[in-house]
Amino acid sequence: MKRAKLIEIVIASGAEFFRRGGNHDIYINSKTGVQEPIARHRDIPEGLAKRIIKRLKAQTLI
């Protein structure tokens, strides 16, 4: 999956850019408090992209 497409999906799911790391950008879902690093490569492996999306959409247990 292209990184730009992954970023669009991540932002649409409610996450926002948090900060830049050494080789990654950190995105956080403020509702759940989940942080996920996203590498700055052009292509992100499909399985990794799916896991990132799943973690950032995760609901907190109440």
SESE-437057 format. One line per 3 residues: their letters; for each residue x negated, y, z negated of C-alpha. Coordinates in Angstrom, 2 decimals. Layout:
<nodes>
A) X,Y,Z | ...
</nodes>
This chain:
<nodes>
MKR) 0.00,0.00,0.00 | -1.29,3.46,0.78 | -2.15,5.53,-2.28
AKL) 0.00,8.46,-1.17 | 3.07,6.21,-0.90 | 2.37,4.73,-4.35
IEI) 2.11,8.23,-5.86 | 5.48,9.18,-4.29 | 7.12,6.10,-5.83
VIA) 5.50,6.68,-9.22 | 6.66,10.31,-9.37 | 10.16,9.37,-8.19
SGA) 10.36,6.83,-11.03 | 9.91,9.58,-13.64 | 6.15,9.58,-14.19
EFF) 3.97,12.65,-13.86 | 0.30,13.41,-13.36 | -1.52,13.53,-16.70
RRG) -5.25,13.96,-15.97 | -8.13,12.97,-13.74 | -10.49,10.24,-14.90
GNH) -13.85,9.21,-13.48 | -12.54,7.08,-10.62 | -8.83,7.13,-11.38
DIY) -5.96,9.55,-11.90 | -3.83,8.95,-14.97 | -0.04,9.11,-14.66
INS) 2.29,9.01,-17.66 | 5.98,8.33,-18.11 | 6.91,10.82,-20.83
KTG) 10.11,8.93,-21.73 | 8.31,5.69,-22.52 | 4.81,7.00,-23.28
VQE) 3.29,4.50,-20.83 | 0.07,5.62,-19.13 | -1.28,3.98,-15.97
PIA) -4.51,4.67,-14.10 | -4.27,4.79,-10.31 | -7.51,4.38,-8.39
RHR) -8.51,6.99,-5.84 | -8.88,4.44,-3.03 | -6.92,4.91,0.19
DIP) -5.41,1.44,-0.03 | -4.13,-0.11,-3.26 | -3.59,-3.90,-3.22
EGL) 0.13,-4.72,-3.00 | 0.19,-6.78,-6.21 | -1.53,-4.05,-8.20
AKR) 0.84,-1.41,-6.84 | 3.86,-3.49,-7.89 | 2.46,-3.92,-11.42
IIK) 1.80,-0.18,-11.76 | 5.34,0.66,-10.66 | 6.83,-1.96,-12.97
RLK) 4.88,-0.72,-16.01 | 5.73,2.93,-15.42 | 9.44,2.15,-15.05
AQT) 9.49,0.00,-18.23 | 12.10,0.96,-20.82 | 11.24,1.31,-24.48
LI) 12.87,-1.08,-26.91 | 15.15,0.67,-29.37
</nodes>
